[in-house]
Amino acid sequence: MRFAVTICCLATVAVAHAQALQQAPDSVTLTSLTLEEALRMAEAASPSLQKARAELQALEADIVESRSPLWNNPEISAEYARRTTPNPGLPDERAREWALGISQAFETGGQSKHRRAAADSAKAAMDAQIEELRRQLRFEVQRGFLQVLSLQQRSALEEEAIRTVEQAANAVKSRVAAGEDTRLDGNVAAVEVGRAHNQLASLIDQLAQARAEFADLLQMPPGQLPQVQGDLGRTATSTYRLIDLLESSRQRPQFEALAQRERAARSRLALERAAVSPDVTVGIGIAREGPGDTRERIKGINVSVPLPLFRRNAAAIGRASSELTQVQIERQAAEREARASVIALWSRSEALRARIEQIRSSIVAALDENQRLSTRAYREGELGLLELLVVTRQVLDGRRDLLEAQTEAALTRTALEQAAGWADATRP
């Protein structure tokens, strides 16, 4: 009687867990998404992409400013004065005097061309950086998608395991009632059912967490979680070789951005060095001076040049030189890291592909046949419960191993294509 109550309770828990997988709480809506739809959502709502595009507008304004005919604005000066001249024995002579002038500073070191080159390179670097951010975002979306998909398929596998174990438990219940099996067999079956439910409950928690993180990446509204669609088991057709990936890695937007940043840093260094050459300020003006009967009209031109004796822009030149060195080091390190990453990920991808083929050909097929044979033998009384559970565990472990290998292979393939700058894939 106790065994029957235990089986009934575990069956009730199984139904509750199955409903928890299929139905979300009232406050949460599951939204079905393909990988293509998830990628579009992420690109449209990404804060990092929006921030980068806002920075691009500022760089475009820098280009407009750098193309002005003269870098310095002209200066206008005006002066008005009242002059009183003492005249002994006569009233003081009073005169109103004024002066107007305009001056313009001219750069003499060719700063204009360096400024334009720096602005153009900075904008080109930001364009490439935006493309690299987009590719990185797509990689993160694909990774999150694969993690959710893997947990969904793992949960479905555990549901199937529960159904298999419950079928065995129900058979044991009947055999115990008929006196064909012992209470020990019944307890073993009950323990297996409980373990299967515990495994499923753990996966439900992991799936909920993965969905929440993926929804945050996609900037989904509160109360919505993704239900992804795909197939980890579908074989990816790789149309590339290692040499193709290494060649593609040199064309990544990241390296184009670093190259443009290096050009911009060189131009800024040249600009700061050219700034040592003093600006020449040229001014013209007119003035009226003196009393009315001897009033003078004055026209003049003035030129001023600062002498670069004490301040020769050394601090700005040092900062620009340091920036150039840092960008060069960053570019060289990124190129070395990308090459090493591509080679390592390629080796791992090939190893996982071989592992999947080995599991499929030599393990899963044999385990499926063992399960069919053991189930039939158990029904005919030729096999005990413990032997049946051992075979069932082996089958489930084999399928878990295959699913784990497929997940790792898909994640590795995605990381490999990201590291190599390969054309974006929309698998699985």
Backbone hydrogen bonds, N-H to C=O, Kabsch-Sander energy under -0.5 kcal/mol:
donor,donor_aa,acceptor,acceptor_aa,energy
5,V,1,M,-2.3
6,T,2,R,-2.4
7,I,3,F,-2.4
8,C,4,A,-2.2
9,C,5,V,-2.4
10,L,6,T,-2.4
11,A,7,I,-2.2
12,T,8,C,-2.1
13,V,9,C,-2.2
14,A,10,L,-2.1
15,V,11,A,-2.1
16,A,12,T,-2.1
17,H,13,V,-2.5
18,A,14,A,-2.5
19,Q,15,V,-2.4
20,A,16,A,-2.0
21,L,17,H,-1.7
22,Q,18,A,-1.9
23,Q,19,Q,-2.8
28,V,25,P,-1.9
29,T,223,G,-3.3
31,T,29,T,-0.6
31,T,225,L,-3.3
32,S,30,L,-0.6
33,L,227,Q,-2.1
38,A,34,T,-2.2
39,L,35,L,-2.4
40,R,36,E,-2.0
41,M,37,E,-2.3
42,A,38,A,-2.4
43,E,39,L,-2.2
44,A,40,R,-1.9
45,A,41,M,-1.5
46,S,42,A,-1.1
50,Q,46,S,-1.9
51,K,47,P,-2.5
52,A,48,S,-2.2
53,R,49,L,-2.3
54,A,50,Q,-1.8
55,E,51,K,-2.1
56,L,52,A,-1.8
57,Q,53,R,-1.3
58,A,54,A,-1.2
59,L,55,E,-1.8
60,E,56,L,-2.1
61,A,57,Q,-1.7
62,D,58,A,-1.7
63,I,59,L,-1.8
64,V,60,E,-1.9
65,E,61,A,-2.3
66,S,62,D,-2.5
67,R,63,I,-1.1
67,R,64,V,-0.5
68,S,65,E,-1.5
75,E,103,S,-3.0
77,S,101,G,-2.9
79,E,99,A,-2.7
81,A,97,E,-3.3
83,R,81,A,-0.5
83,R,95,A,-3.5
85,T,93,E,-3.5
87,N,90,L,-0.5
90,L,87,N,-2.5
93,E,85,T,-2.7
95,A,83,R,-2.7
97,E,81,A,-3.3
97,E,95,A,-0.5
98,W,288,R,-1.4
99,A,79,E,-2.5
100,L,286,I,-3.0
101,G,77,S,-2.5
102,I,284,I,-2.7
103,S,75,E,-2.8
104,Q,282,V,-2.7
106,F,280,V,-3.2
114,H,110,G,-1.0
115,R,111,Q,-2.6
116,R,112,S,-2.3
117,A,113,K,-2.3
118,A,114,H,-2.4
119,A,115,R,-2.2
120,D,116,R,-2.6
121,S,117,A,-2.4
122,A,118,A,-2.3
123,K,119,A,-2.1
124,A,120,D,-2.3
125,A,121,S,-2.5
126,M,122,A,-2.0
127,D,123,K,-2.4
128,A,124,A,-2.2
129,Q,125,A,-2.3
130,I,126,M,-2.5
131,E,127,D,-1.7
132,E,128,A,-2.2
133,L,129,Q,-2.7
134,R,130,I,-2.3
135,R,131,E,-2.2
136,Q,132,E,-2.5
137,L,133,L,-2.5
138,R,134,R,-2.4
139,F,135,R,-2.1
140,E,136,Q,-2.3
141,V,137,L,-2.5
142,Q,138,R,-2.6
143,R,139,F,-2.5
144,G,140,E,-2.6
145,F,141,V,-2.9
146,L,142,Q,-2.5
147,Q,143,R,-2.1
148,V,144,G,-2.3
149,L,145,F,-2.7
150,S,146,L,-2.6
151,L,147,Q,-2.0
152,Q,148,V,-2.4
153,Q,149,L,-2.5
154,R,150,S,-2.5
155,S,151,L,-2.4
156,A,152,Q,-2.2
157,L,153,Q,-2.0
158,E,154,R,-2.2
159,E,155,S,-2.3
160,E,156,A,-2.0
161,A,157,L,-2.0
162,I,158,E,-2.3
163,R,159,E,-2.3
164,T,160,E,-2.3
165,V,161,A,-2.7
166,E,162,I,-2.8
167,Q,163,R,-2.1
168,A,164,T,-1.8
169,A,165,V,-2.5
170,N,166,E,-2.8
171,A,167,Q,-2.1
172,V,168,A,-2.4
173,K,169,A,-2.4
174,S,170,N,-2.0
175,R,171,A,-2.3
176,V,172,V,-3.2
177,A,173,K,-2.3
178,A,174,S,-1.8
179,G,176,V,-1.1
180,E,175,R,-2.8
181,D,175,R,-1.2
186,G,182,T,-1.5
187,N,183,R,-2.6
188,V,184,L,-2.5
189,A,185,D,-2.2
190,A,186,G,-2.2
191,V,187,N,-2.4
192,E,188,V,-2.1
193,V,189,A,-2.1
194,G,190,A,-2.3
195,R,191,V,-2.5
196,A,192,E,-2.2
197,H,193,V,-2.2
198,N,194,G,-2.3
199,Q,195,R,-2.3
200,L,196,A,-2.1
201,A,197,H,-2.6
202,S,198,N,-2.1
203,L,199,Q,-1.9
204,I,200,L,-2.3
205,D,201,A,-1.9
206,Q,202,S,-2.1
207,L,203,L,-2.8
208,A,204,I,-2.3
209,Q,205,D,-2.1
210,A,206,Q,-2.6
211,R,207,L,-2.5
212,A,208,A,-2.1
213,E,209,Q,-2.3
214,F,210,A,-2.3
215,A,211,R,-2.6
216,D,212,A,-1.9
217,L,213,E,-1.9
218,L,214,F,-1.9
219,Q,216,D,-0.7
220,M,215,A,-2.5
224,Q,221,P,-1.6
225,L,29,T,-2.8
227,Q,31,T,-3.1
228,V,226,P,-0.5
229,Q,33,L,-1.8
234,R,231,D,-0.9
238,S,236,A,-0.9
239,T,237,T,-0.7
245,L,241,R,-2.1
246,L,242,L,-2.5
247,E,243,I,-1.9
248,S,244,D,-2.3
249,S,245,L,-2.2
250,R,246,L,-0.8
250,R,247,E,-0.7
251,Q,248,S,-1.6
252,R,249,S,-1.1
255,F,252,R,-0.7
256,E,252,R,-1.6
257,A,253,P,-2.7
258,L,254,Q,-2.1
259,A,255,F,-2.5
260,Q,256,E,-2.4
261,R,257,A,-2.3
262,E,258,L,-2.2
263,R,259,A,-2.1
264,A,260,Q,-2.6
265,A,261,R,-2.4
266,R,262,E,-2.3
267,S,263,R,-2.3
268,R,264,A,-2.4
269,L,265,A,-2.3
270,A,266,R,-2.5
271,L,267,S,-2.3
272,E,268,R,-2.5
273,R,269,L,-2.2
274,A,270,A,-2.3
275,A,271,L,-1.5
276,V,273,R,-1.3
277,S,274,A,-1.3
280,V,106,F,-2.4
281,T,279,D,-0.6
281,T,304,S,-2.7
282,V,104,Q,-2.6
282,V,280,V,-0.6
283,G,302,N,-3.1
284,I,102,I,-2.5
285,G,300,G,-2.3
286,I,100,L,-2.5
287,A,298,I,-2.5
288,R,98,W,-2.4
289,E,296,E,-2.2
295,R,292,G,-0.9
296,E,289,E,-3.8
298,I,287,A,-3.3
298,I,296,E,-0.6
300,G,285,G,-2.6
302,N,283,G,-3.1
304,S,281,T,-2.5
309,L,307,L,-2.4
312,R,310,F,-0.7
317,I,313,N,-2.0
318,G,314,A,-2.4
319,R,315,A,-2.3
320,A,316,A,-2.3
321,S,317,I,-2.5
322,S,318,G,-2.4
323,E,319,R,-2.3
324,L,320,A,-2.1
325,T,321,S,-2.2
326,Q,322,S,-2.4
327,V,323,E,-2.2
328,Q,324,L,-2.2
329,I,325,T,-2.4
330,E,326,Q,-2.6
331,R,327,V,-2.5
332,Q,328,Q,-2.3
333,A,329,I,-2.6
334,A,330,E,-2.3
335,E,331,R,-2.2
336,R,332,Q,-2.1
337,E,333,A,-2.7
338,A,334,A,-2.5
339,R,335,E,-2.0
340,A,336,R,-2.3
341,S,337,E,-2.6
342,V,338,A,-2.6
343,I,339,R,-2.2
344,A,340,A,-2.4
345,L,341,S,-2.8
346,W,342,V,-2.4
347,S,343,I,-2.1
348,R,344,A,-2.2
349,S,345,L,-2.7
350,E,346,W,-2.5
351,A,347,S,-2.1
352,L,348,R,-2.5
353,R,349,S,-2.2
354,A,350,E,-2.2
355,R,351,A,-2.2
356,I,352,L,-2.6
357,E,353,R,-2.1
358,Q,354,A,-2.2
359,I,355,R,-2.5
360,R,356,I,-2.7
361,S,357,E,-2.5
362,S,358,Q,-2.3
363,I,358,Q,-0.5
363,I,359,I,-1.4
364,V,359,I,-3.0
365,A,360,R,-1.1
367,L,363,I,-2.7
368,D,364,V,-2.7
369,E,365,A,-1.8
370,N,366,A,-2.3
371,Q,367,L,-2.4
372,R,368,D,-2.0
373,L,369,E,-2.4
374,S,370,N,-2.9
375,T,371,Q,-2.4
376,R,372,R,-2.0
377,A,373,L,-2.4
378,Y,374,S,-2.5
379,R,375,T,-2.2
380,E,376,R,-1.7
381,G,378,Y,-1.3
382,E,377,A,-2.8
383,L,377,A,-0.9
388,L,384,G,-1.9
389,L,385,L,-2.8
390,V,386,L,-2.1
391,V,387,E,-2.0
392,T,388,L,-2.5
393,R,389,L,-2.8
394,Q,390,V,-2.2
395,V,391,V,-2.3
396,L,392,T,-2.4
397,D,393,R,-2.9
398,G,394,Q,-2.4
399,R,395,V,-2.2
400,R,396,L,-2.5
401,D,397,D,-2.6
402,L,398,G,-2.1
403,L,399,R,-2.6
404,E,400,R,-2.9
405,A,401,D,-2.5
406,Q,402,L,-2.5
407,T,403,L,-2.3
408,E,404,E,-2.6
409,A,405,A,-2.5
410,A,406,Q,-2.3
411,L,407,T,-2.6
412,T,408,E,-2.6
413,R,409,A,-2.5
414,T,410,A,-2.1
415,A,411,L,-2.4
416,L,412,T,-2.6
417,E,413,R,-2.3
418,Q,414,T,-1.9
419,A,415,A,-2.7
420,A,416,L,-2.0
421,G,417,E,-0.6
421,G,418,Q,-0.7
422,W,417,E,-2.3
